[in-house]
Amino acid sequence: ADADQAATQVKTTAKELTDQATAQVKAAEDQAQGLINRAKSLVAENKYQEALNSLSQLTNLKLTAEQQKLVDGLKAQIQSALAKATATDPAAALGGALGGKK
């Protein structure tokens, strides 16, 4: 009877730990998705530097394969847009980082 009770307790503890880990993974995915969505919005507003800053916050988060694909696509889009902007108006591409117009 004691062995059964101990086994049940171990199973309960294992389930609680699994549930906790699952919740933490889900929270990290949600946090990552929030940053990705923010970056997408910033790209749509041509705020490329801010979008890159948002994406750089993802480095410590574990992304799903789908999220990683989105991030890679956004980074490519930002780099392409920055390259074009730099060619036509270097000061504007830097977002006024040099004290120019915004």
Buried (B, 14 or more C-beta within 10 A) or exposed (E): EEEEEEEEEEEEEEEEEEEEEEEEEEEBBEEBBEBBEBBBEBBEEEBBBBBBBBBEBBEEEEBEEEBBEBBEEBBEBBEEBBEEBEEEEEBBBBBEEEEEEE
